[in-house]
Amino acid sequence: MKSFQALLRFYKFKLLRLAAFLQVSGAEEKTRRGRVLFLVAVAAFNSGDYNFAVTTCRTLKKEGYGPAWTVCRCVAIRTDRQRKY
């Protein structure tokens, strides 16, 4: 699992460049970036890397990507439960 987390961090920006090359979401840079970072946050959350998921959610929030709230809510609930116990 550690190797997946390291790869995810390393390739985050490469994924964004690839998405631009493939014209994910057409010419809409903000939507493309949001969709890619959303999937990165989901992958980080599913792999148990909650710190990276939180960091990615903060970026998504700052950029105003609304659909990200679904994963950001899950991350917040999970990290809140970890602090209480």
NORNORFEN-V506757 format. One record per residue. SS is DSSP state (~ for helix, > for strand, _ for the rest). PHI is phi in degrees with one decimal (* if undefined). NEAR is the number of other ideal C-beta (glycine too) atoms within 12 Angstrom. Layout:
# NORNORFEN-V506757
SS/PHI/NEAR
SS/PHI/NEAR
This chain:
# NORNORFEN-V506757
_/*/13
~/-59.8/12
~/-65.3/12
~/-63.9/18
~/-63.7/23
~/-64.9/15
~/-63.9/19
~/-60.9/32
~/-64.4/23
~/-66.2/14
~/-94.8/21
~/-54.1/28
~/-74.2/17
~/-66.5/16
~/-62.9/26
~/-64.7/27
~/-66.9/16
~/-63.7/16
~/-61.5/27
~/-65.7/22
~/-61.9/12
_/-82.3/14
_/57.7/13
_/-61.5/24
_/65.1/20
_/63.8/13
_/-92.9/10
_/-82.5/15
~/-59.8/19
~/-62.9/23
~/-66.6/24
~/-60.1/26
~/-61.3/29
~/-63.3/32
~/-64.1/29
~/-67.6/35
~/-65.9/38
~/-59.3/36
~/-66.9/30
~/-64.6/39
~/-63.4/40
~/-62.3/26
~/-63.4/27
~/-63.8/37
~/-62.3/32
~/-65.4/21
~/-87.8/22
_/90.5/19
_/-90.5/29
~/-69.4/27
~/-64.2/21
~/-68.6/31
~/-63.0/38
~/-63.8/26
~/-60.1/24
~/-67.2/36
~/-63.6/34
~/-62.2/20
~/-63.1/26
~/-62.7/34
~/-63.9/24
~/-61.4/16
~/-85.2/24
_/72.8/15
_/-88.9/31
~/-56.6/16
~/-60.5/22
~/-70.7/34
~/-60.8/18
~/-63.3/19
~/-74.9/32
~/-64.6/33
~/-64.8/19
~/-61.3/23
~/-63.5/35
~/-62.8/23
~/-63.2/19
~/-64.5/25
~/-69.9/25
~/-66.6/14
~/-64.6/12
~/-65.2/15
~/-69.6/11
~/-74.6/8
_/-109.7/7
